[in-house]
């Protein structure tokens, strides 16, 4: 079985998710920073992927990652079918402190995650990462090792 992954970030050269995903190999999509725009971008994805890695910026994080277990929209919660705990272990093994988000909040990231979870039947995981100033080469290398090795 060939595992085909998609990496997803938000547009904008100042966005850390954009910077991270731009360095990765393989298929990638950059979402528009608006609710309507990201819905159109997601609808335009034609390929079916086994796993979708999504990245979004959380300016409150400093060198850590928060992995979101679920997303909420119109009071409907959808959770990832992937092994979130395995992602935490893989990231922690590289020295990156990874935590699990427990309460989805209404946000652009949440909305994008919800639509992707729906489209790919839960085979999606969303990582909130810190701003660009904390995105060192080592940090990027560790994420790459943990998720793409």
C-alpha positions in Angstrom: 0.0 0.0 0.0 1.3 3.4 -1.0 0.6 6.0 1.7 -0.2 9.3 0.2 0.0 12.3 2.5 -1.1 15.9 2.0 0.4 18.8 4.0 -1.9 21.8 4.5 -1.0 25.3 5.7 -2.4 28.8 5.4 -1.3 31.4 2.8 0.9 34.2 3.8 4.7 34.4 3.8 4.6 35.6 7.4 2.5 32.7 8.5 4.6 29.9 10.3 2.4 27.2 8.9 3.2 28.4 5.3 6.9 28.5 6.1 6.9 25.0 7.5 4.9 23.4 4.8 6.8 25.2 2.1 9.9 23.2 3.2 8.2 19.8 3.0 8.3 17.3 0.1 5.1 15.9 -1.4 1.7 17.3 -2.0 0.7 20.5 -0.3 -2.2 22.9 -0.3 -2.2 26.5 1.0 -5.6 27.7 2.3 -7.0 31.2 1.9 -7.3 33.1 5.2 -11.0 33.5 5.0 -13.9 31.2 5.8 -15.4 31.3 2.3 -11.9 31.0 0.7 -10.8 28.0 2.7 -14.0 26.2 2.0 -13.5 26.8 -1.8 -9.8 25.7 -1.5 -10.8 22.4 0.3 -13.6 21.7 -2.2 -11.0 22.0 -5.0 -8.9 19.1 -3.6 -9.5 16.2 -6.0 -7.0 13.6 -4.8 -8.0 11.2 -2.0 -5.3 11.2 0.6 -4.6 8.5 3.3 -3.5 11.1 5.8 -3.8 14.9 5.9 -1.4 16.9 8.1 -2.7 20.4 8.7 -0.7 23.2 10.3 -1.9 26.5 11.7 -0.4 29.4 13.7 -1.1 30.0 17.4 0.9 33.1 18.5 0.6 32.0 22.2 2.8 28.9 21.6 6.5 29.2 22.2 8.4 26.1 20.9 5.6 23.7 21.6 2.9 22.2 19.4 -0.8 21.7 20.3 -2.4 18.8 18.4 -6.2 19.3 18.0 -8.2 16.1 18.5 -11.5 17.5 17.1 -13.2 20.5 15.5 -16.7 22.0 16.0 -19.0 23.7 13.6 -22.7 24.5 14.1 -22.6 22.4 17.3 -21.3 19.3 15.4 -18.0 18.0 16.7 -15.9 15.8 14.4 -12.8 14.1 15.8 -9.8 12.8 14.1 -9.7 9.0 13.5 -5.9 9.1 13.6 -3.8 8.1 16.7 -3.2 11.5 18.2 -1.3 10.0 21.1 1.2 8.5 18.6 1.8 12.0 17.2 2.4 13.3 20.7 5.0 10.5 21.4 6.7 11.0 18.0 7.1 14.8 18.5 8.2 14.4 22.2 10.8 11.8 21.1 12.4 14.6 18.9 12.4 17.0 21.9 9.4 19.0 20.8 6.8 19.4 23.6 3.5 18.3 22.1 0.1 18.7 23.9 -3.4 17.8 23.0 -6.0 20.5 22.6 -9.1 19.5 24.5 -11.7 22.2 23.6 -12.2 23.1 19.9 -12.9 26.8 19.5 -14.6 28.8 16.8 -11.7 30.0 14.6 -10.4 29.9 11.1 -8.1 26.9 11.9 -11.0 25.1 13.5 -13.3 25.7 10.5 -10.6 24.4 8.1 -10.0 21.3 10.3 -13.8 20.6 10.4 -14.1 20.7 6.7 -11.1 18.6 6.1 -12.2 16.0 8.7 -15.5 15.8 6.9 -13.9 15.5 3.4 -11.4 12.9 4.4 -13.5 10.8 6.8 -11.4 11.7 9.9 -8.0 10.9 8.4 -6.7 14.4 9.3 -4.7 15.8 12.2 -4.3 19.5 13.0 -1.1 20.9 14.5 -1.0 24.4 16.0 2.6 25.6 15.8 4.3 28.8 17.1 5.1 31.9 15.2 7.9 32.2 12.7 10.4 33.5 15.2 10.3 30.1 17.0 10.4 28.1 13.8 14.2 27.3 13.8 15.8 24.9 11.3 16.1 22.3 14.1 12.4 22.7 15.0 11.4 22.1 11.4 13.8 19.1 11.1 12.3 17.6 14.2 8.7 18.0 13.0 9.8 16.5 9.6 11.4 13.5 11.4 8.5 12.9 13.7 5.8 13.1 11.0 7.3 12.3 7.7 10.1 9.7 8.5 
